[in-house]
Amino acid sequence: MVDLSELQKEVYDNKVKHGFNTTNIAEEFCLALTELAEAYKALSLTDKNELAEELADVIIYLLGIAEMQGVQIEPALVAKIEKNRRRRYYRREDGSWAKTEDNEPI
């Protein structure tokens, strides 16, 4: 398995090495959104490698933001996945899904 803590550090070190932004978090979020838009655009292409590369760009920006903010993303990601696994959902009258409160019966 990949060590996300190490990847965070690698992403940040690469930013420093190339003189990229390491202080303006708002700019990083905007750039991450741009990459997410590029990934969405890549959905219409037949080349899945392009989609994979754009999704990787999104993840790189998110790892960089986490490192810039001193957030260890790996334990947070694992905990959130587990929380989502246990979460209960119900279908609203309009057909959309909504989560219940953790202790709320369906």
C-alpha positions as CSV (number, residue, x, y, z in Angstrom):
1,M,0.0,0.0,0.0
2,V,1.1,3.6,-0.6
3,D,2.2,5.7,2.3
4,L,0.2,9.0,1.9
5,S,2.3,10.7,4.5
6,E,5.4,10.2,2.3
7,L,3.5,11.2,-0.8
8,Q,2.4,14.5,1.0
9,K,6.1,15.2,1.7
10,E,7.2,14.4,-1.8
11,V,4.5,16.6,-3.3
12,Y,5.5,19.5,-1.1
13,D,9.2,19.0,-1.7
14,N,8.6,19.0,-5.4
15,K,6.7,22.3,-5.0
16,V,9.7,23.8,-3.2
17,K,12.2,22.4,-5.7
18,H,10.4,24.0,-8.6
19,G,9.6,27.3,-6.8
20,F,5.8,26.7,-6.9
21,N,3.4,28.2,-4.4
22,T,3.7,26.8,-0.8
23,T,1.9,29.6,1.1
24,N,-1.3,30.7,-0.7
25,I,-3.9,28.0,0.2
26,A,-6.7,29.8,-1.6
27,E,-4.7,29.6,-4.8
28,E,-4.1,25.9,-4.3
29,F,-7.8,25.3,-3.9
30,C,-8.5,27.2,-7.1
31,L,-5.8,25.2,-8.9
32,A,-7.3,21.9,-7.5
33,L,-10.7,22.9,-8.8
34,T,-9.2,23.6,-12.2
35,E,-7.7,20.1,-12.3
36,L,-11.1,18.7,-11.2
37,A,-12.7,20.5,-14.1
38,E,-10.1,19.0,-16.4
39,A,-10.8,15.5,-15.0
40,Y,-14.5,16.1,-15.7
41,K,-13.8,17.1,-19.3
42,A,-11.6,14.0,-19.7
43,L,-14.7,11.9,-19.0
44,S,-15.8,12.5,-22.6
45,L,-12.6,11.2,-24.0
46,T,-12.0,7.5,-24.9
47,D,-8.5,7.6,-23.4
48,K,-8.9,6.5,-19.8
49,N,-5.2,7.3,-19.2
50,E,-6.1,11.0,-19.6
51,L,-8.8,10.8,-17.0
52,A,-6.4,8.9,-14.7
53,E,-3.8,11.6,-15.1
54,E,-6.2,14.4,-14.4
55,L,-7.5,12.7,-11.3
56,A,-3.9,12.2,-10.2
57,D,-3.4,16.0,-10.6
58,V,-6.4,16.6,-8.3
59,I,-5.0,14.2,-5.7
60,I,-1.5,15.9,-5.9
61,Y,-3.0,19.3,-5.2
62,L,-5.0,17.9,-2.3
63,L,-1.9,16.2,-0.8
64,G,0.0,19.4,-1.2
65,I,-2.7,21.4,0.6
66,A,-2.7,18.8,3.4
67,E,1.1,19.1,3.8
68,M,1.0,22.9,3.6
69,Q,-1.5,22.9,6.4
70,G,0.2,20.2,8.5
71,V,-2.7,17.8,8.1
72,Q,-2.0,14.1,8.1
73,I,-4.5,13.0,5.4
74,E,-4.0,9.2,5.6
75,P,-5.5,8.7,9.1
76,A,-8.3,11.2,8.2
77,L,-9.0,9.4,5.0
78,V,-9.1,5.9,6.6
79,A,-11.4,7.2,9.4
80,K,-13.7,8.9,6.9
81,I,-14.0,5.8,4.7
82,E,-14.9,3.8,7.8
83,K,-17.4,6.4,8.9
84,N,-19.0,6.3,5.4
85,R,-19.1,2.5,5.5
86,R,-21.2,2.6,8.7
87,R,-23.4,5.5,7.7
88,R,-27.0,4.8,6.9
89,Y,-28.9,6.5,4.0
90,Y,-32.5,6.8,3.0
91,R,-34.2,7.8,-0.2
92,R,-36.1,11.1,-0.2
93,E,-39.4,11.5,-1.9
94,D,-37.6,13.3,-4.8
95,G,-35.5,10.2,-5.3
96,S,-32.2,11.6,-4.0
97,W,-30.3,10.0,-1.2
98,A,-29.7,11.6,2.2
99,K,-27.7,10.4,5.2
100,T,-29.4,9.8,8.5
101,E,-27.8,11.1,11.7
102,D,-25.5,8.4,13.2
103,N,-28.0,7.4,15.9
104,E,-31.2,8.2,13.9
105,P,-33.2,5.2,12.9
106,I,-34.2,4.9,9.2
